[in-house]
Amino acid sequence: MGVAKQKGTLRRAWIQYCFWCLAFLLLLGTICMYRIFSTHLPKQKAVSYLDLESFYVPYPNKYRFILDQPHVCELRNPYVVIIVPVAPHDVQARNAIRSTWGNDSLVKDGDVLVLFLLGLPSGSDFIAQQLHIHQENERHRDLLQSNFIDSYRNLTIKTMVMLEWLRDHCLQAYYAAKVDADMLLNVVALTQMLLGPSGYHTNYITGLVWYENVVIRDPSSKFYIPYEVYPKPVYPPYPLGMCYIISMDLPEKILDVSKKIKPIFIEDAYIGLCLEQLRITPTNPPNIEQFVVKPPEEYDRCYYSDLIAVITNSPAQLVSYWTDLQKPGPACNEGTRI
């Protein structure tokens, strides 16, 4: 019996020893976890903050135009002013437009004004690039250049300074169009659309309108927007940035409401956010098939002759298609027009 009692005492002692060892390990683990989180959590928050800020652009800001045409609308009194955002180095794209739809008879007559919008060049040769840009503007007098760095992530800044210029310098026009540099534009068809039977519009923006466009949550996509930046699953309606037309009352209204909306880097979606605040819904054009983002692989003169705006693959292709469309004679055989 004494032996049994001794075994029971040893067992209790062993259990107590194990208990205190386990308690010590739990305490040590708690202290270690606290040290780890107290050391690294502030850094993680800072990284998260910086990452979220990278999805916005620095606007509004005191950007200024270092190349400007402040009196051109007053002198020309255009019906439509077309602004073409383009990279500083892409003189080939600018020259392609100057030699094609940017040299249309309506442009020559002053009814339509075409200007190119640039930011600052970057890279090791930025000084040489800037010198060439100044020389180009001396020849053509059609460049607007603001003092932000021109990049994909700064396209929203580019769009907003475009609206600033329109508000400040071109209220004489009835409409403005934002047209990407890779677009083949039918200036006559665009003007005819705006001169249609419905008359002059206000609070008007049209183009290839996207509805219920899903917000991309995939971090590998260049269109990625985190939930913390924009929590809704879809964007409000907006016209694709490739080509849209606005009535001249909208630049000031969009600029005013933008002060309440932190600007994301996806420029056309940001315009949609501003329009939503203004309770203005983009309008589909009378014939939405005249605005094309993915044309057929093979060129067809009849098909292209009926379009207003269509993406091209290169400046050479733009020139080639436009040249063919200017040839005399009908573009379509009887009964083949779309």
C-alpha positions in Angstrom: 0.0 0.0 0.0 2.9 2.3 0.8 4.3 1.6 -2.7 0.9 2.4 -4.3 0.7 5.7 -2.4 4.3 6.6 -3.5 3.4 5.9 -7.1 0.3 8.1 -6.9 2.4 10.9 -5.4 5.0 10.6 -8.2 2.2 10.6 -10.8 0.7 13.8 -9.4 4.1 15.4 -9.3 4.7 14.4 -13.0 1.3 15.8 -14.0 2.1 19.1 -12.2 5.5 19.3 -13.8 4.0 18.8 -17.3 1.3 21.4 -16.6 3.8 24.0 -15.6 6.0 23.2 -18.6 3.0 23.6 -20.9 2.0 26.8 -19.2 5.6 28.1 -19.6 5.6 27.2 -23.3 2.3 28.9 -23.8 3.5 32.0 -22.0 6.7 32.0 -24.0 4.8 31.6 -27.3 2.5 34.5 -26.4 5.4 36.7 -25.7 7.1 35.7 -29.0 4.0 36.4 -31.0 3.5 39.7 -29.3 7.1 40.7 -30.2 6.7 39.6 -33.8 3.4 41.5 -34.4 4.4 44.6 -32.4 7.6 44.8 -34.6 6.2 44.1 -38.0 2.5 45.2 -38.0 3.2 48.9 -38.3 5.5 48.2 -41.3 2.7 46.1 -42.9 0.3 48.9 -42.4 2.7 51.4 -44.0 3.3 49.1 -47.0 -0.5 48.6 -47.4 -1.0 52.4 -47.3 1.7 53.0 -49.9 0.3 50.3 -52.1 -3.2 51.8 -52.0 -1.9 55.2 -52.7 -0.3 53.9 -55.9 -3.8 53.3 -57.4 -4.5 57.0 -57.2 -3.0 59.9 -59.1 -1.8 63.3 -57.8 -4.8 65.4 -58.9 -5.8 68.1 -58.4 -2.5 69.8 -58.6 -1.0 73.0 -59.9 -0.1 71.6 -63.3 0.6 74.2 -66.0 1.0 74.2 -69.7 4.5 74.7 -71.0 3.3 74.5 -74.6 0.0 76.1 -75.2 -2.4 77.4 -77.9 -4.5 79.7 -75.6 -6.1 81.7 -78.4 -6.7 79.1 -81.1 -10.4 78.5 -80.3 -11.0 82.3 -80.2 -9.4 82.6 -83.7 -10.9 79.4 -85.2 -14.3 79.3 -83.5 -14.6 75.5 -84.1 -17.8 73.5 -83.9 -15.9 70.5 -82.5 -12.4 70.5 -80.9 -10.6 67.2 -81.0 -7.9 66.5 -78.3 -5.6 63.6 -79.0 -3.6 62.4 -75.9 -0.4 61.0 -77.2 3.0 60.0 -75.8 5.7 62.7 -76.1 8.0 60.4 -78.2 5.2 59.3 -80.6 5.8 61.8 -83.4 5.0 59.1 -85.9 1.4 58.8 -84.6 1.0 62.6 -84.6 2.2 62.9 -88.2 0.0 60.0 -89.3 -3.0 62.0 -88.0 -1.8 65.3 -89.5 -1.6 63.6 -92.9 -4.9 61.9 -92.7 -8.1 62.7 -90.8 -6.4 65.6 -89.0 -6.1 67.2 -92.5 -9.8 66.8 -93.4 -11.5 69.6 -95.3 -13.6 70.4 -92.2 -10.3 70.8 -90.2 -8.9 73.1 -93.0 -12.1 75.1 -93.0 -12.0 75.6 -89.3 -15.1 73.8 -88.3 -13.0 71.1 -86.6 -9.9 71.8 -84.6 -7.3 69.1 -83.8 -4.8 69.4 -81.0 -2.3 66.9 -79.4 -1.9 66.7 -75.7 1.4 65.6 -74.1 3.0 65.3 -70.7 6.7 65.6 -70.0 9.0 63.0 -71.6 11.1 60.7 -69.4 14.2 58.6 -69.8 17.8 59.4 -70.2 17.2 61.4 -73.4 14.4 63.5 -72.1 16.2 66.8 -72.8 16.7 65.8 -76.5 13.0 64.7 -76.6 11.8 68.0 -75.3 13.9 69.9 -77.8 12.3 67.9 -80.6 8.9 68.6 -79.2 9.5 72.3 -79.2 10.7 72.2 -82.8 7.7 70.2 -83.8 5.4 72.7 -82.2 7.2 75.6 -84.0 6.3 73.8 -87.3 2.7 72.8 -86.6 1.4 74.9 -83.7 -0.9 72.1 -82.5 0.7 70.8 -79.3 -0.5 71.2 -75.7 2.0 70.1 -73.2 1.5 70.0 -69.4 4.2 69.6 -66.8 3.3 66.1 -65.5 5.3 63.0 -66.3 3.6 61.3 -69.3 2.9 57.6 -68.4 0.2 55.1 -68.5 -0.4 55.5 -64.8 -0.9 59.2 -65.3 -3.6 59.0 -67.9 -6.2 60.4 -65.5 -4.0 63.5 -65.0 -3.8 63.8 -68.7 -7.6 63.7 -69.1 -8.2 66.2 -66.3 -5.8 68.8 -67.6 -7.5 68.3 -71.0 -10.8 69.3 -69.3 -9.1 72.2 -67.6 -7.8 73.5 -71.0 -11.2 73.1 -72.6 -12.9 74.9 -69.7 -10.4 77.8 -69.8 -9.7 78.2 -73.5 -12.4 76.7 -75.7 -15.9 77.5 -74.6 -16.6 78.8 -78.1 -16.9 75.2 -79.3 -20.1 73.2 -79.1 -18.5 69.9 -78.5 -15.1 68.4 -77.6 -13.9 64.9 -78.5 -11.1 62.9 -76.8 -9.6 60.6 -79.4 -6.7 58.2 -78.9 -3.7 58.4 -81.2 -4.4 55.0 -82.7 -7.9 55.8 -83.9 -9.0 56.1 -87.5 -11.6 58.9 -87.3 -14.2 59.9 -89.8 -14.4 63.6 -89.1 -17.3 64.1 -91.6 -19.4 61.3 -90.1 -18.7 62.5 -86.5 -19.8 66.0 -87.4 -22.9 64.8 -89.1 -23.8 62.7 -86.1 -23.6 65.8 -83.8 -25.6 67.9 -86.3 -28.3 65.3 -86.3 -32.1 66.0 -85.9 -32.1 66.0 -82.1 -30.2 69.3 -82.0 -27.5 70.6 -79.6 -27.2 68.6 -76.3 -26.1 69.6 -72.8 -25.0 67.2 -70.1 -24.0 65.0 -73.1 -21.3 62.4 -73.3 -21.3 59.6 -75.9 -19.0 57.0 -77.3 -18.7 53.2 -76.9 -20.4 53.0 -73.5 -19.6 50.2 -71.1 -22.2 49.2 -68.7 -21.7 47.0 -65.6 -18.0 46.7 -66.3 -16.6 44.4 -63.6 -13.8 45.8 -61.3 -10.7 43.7 -61.8 -9.5 42.2 -58.5 -6.6 40.2 -60.1 -3.3 41.7 -58.9 -1.5 40.5 -62.0 -3.8 42.7 -64.3 -2.8 46.2 -65.2 -6.4 47.2 -64.5 -6.3 45.8 -60.9 -8.1 47.9 -58.4 -8.2 46.6 -54.7 -11.5 46.5 -52.8 -10.1 49.2 -50.4 -9.8 51.6 -53.3 -13.2 50.9 -54.9 -15.4 48.5 -53.0 -18.3 48.1 -55.5 -18.1 45.1 -57.9 -18.8 47.0 -61.0 -18.1 50.6 -62.3 -20.9 53.0 -63.2 -21.4 53.4 -67.0 -18.6 55.2 -68.9 -17.5 55.6 -72.5 -14.3 53.9 -73.4 -11.4 56.2 -73.5 -10.5 55.4 -77.1 -13.1 58.0 -78.4 -15.8 60.0 -76.6 -17.5 63.2 -77.3 -18.8 65.7 -74.7 -20.9 68.8 -74.7 -18.9 71.9 -73.6 -20.8 72.4 -70.4 -19.3 69.2 -69.0 -15.6 70.0 -68.5 -16.4 72.5 -65.7 -19.0 70.2 -64.1 -16.7 67.2 -64.1 -13.8 69.2 -62.8 -16.0 70.6 -60.0 -17.3 67.2 -58.9 -13.9 65.6 -59.2 -12.8 67.5 -56.0 -15.0 65.1 -54.1 -13.7 61.9 -55.7 -10.2 60.6 -55.2 -8.9 60.0 -58.7 -8.0 56.4 -59.6 -5.5 55.8 -62.4 -8.0 54.2 -64.8 -9.0 57.4 -66.6 -12.2 56.4 -68.4 -13.6 54.6 -65.3 -12.8 57.7 -63.2 -14.8 59.8 -65.6 -17.6 57.3 -65.0 -17.3 57.9 -61.2 -17.6 61.7 -61.8 -20.6 61.3 -64.1 -22.3 59.1 -61.5 -21.9 61.9 -58.9 -23.3 64.4 -61.4 -26.2 61.9 -62.1 -25.4 62.1 -65.8 -25.6 58.8 -67.8 -23.5 58.5 -70.9 -25.5 58.2 -74.1 -25.1 55.6 -76.7 -24.4 57.1 -80.2 -27.3 56.9 -82.7 -25.5 53.9 -84.3 -23.2 52.2 -81.8 -21.8 50.0 -84.5 -19.9 53.0 -85.9 -17.6 52.9 -82.8 -15.4 49.8 -83.0 -12.8 48.6 -80.6 -12.1 45.2 -82.2 -12.4 45.4 -86.0 -12.2 42.4 -88.3 -8.7 41.1 -89.0 -9.1 41.7 -92.7 -9.6 45.2 -94.1 -12.9 45.8 -95.9 -13.4 49.2 -97.6 -17.2 49.0 -97.4 -17.2 48.2 -93.7 -14.7 50.9 -92.8 -16.4 53.6 -94.9 -19.4 53.6 -92.5 -17.5 53.9 -89.2 -16.9 57.0 -87.1 -14.0 55.7 -84.9 -12.0 52.4 -85.1 -8.8 51.3 -83.6 -5.8 50.6 -85.9 -2.6 48.6 -85.2 0.0 51.2 -86.2 0.4 54.7 -87.8 1.2 53.0 -91.1 -2.0 51.0 -91.0 -4.0 54.2 -90.2 -2.5 56.0 -93.2 -3.0 53.0 -95.5 -6.7 52.6 -94.6 -7.4 56.3 -94.7 -5.7 56.7 -98.1 -7.8 53.8 -99.5 -11.0 55.3 -98.2 -10.3 58.6 -100.0 -10.2 57.0 -103.4 -13.0 58.1 -105.8 -16.0 55.8 -106.4 -18.4 54.0 -104.2 -16.9 52.2 -101.2 -19.6 49.5 -101.3 -21.2 47.4 -104.0 -25.0 47.7 -104.2 -26.6 46.0 -101.2 -23.4 45.4 -99.3 -23.3 48.4 -97.0 -23.8 47.6 -93.3 
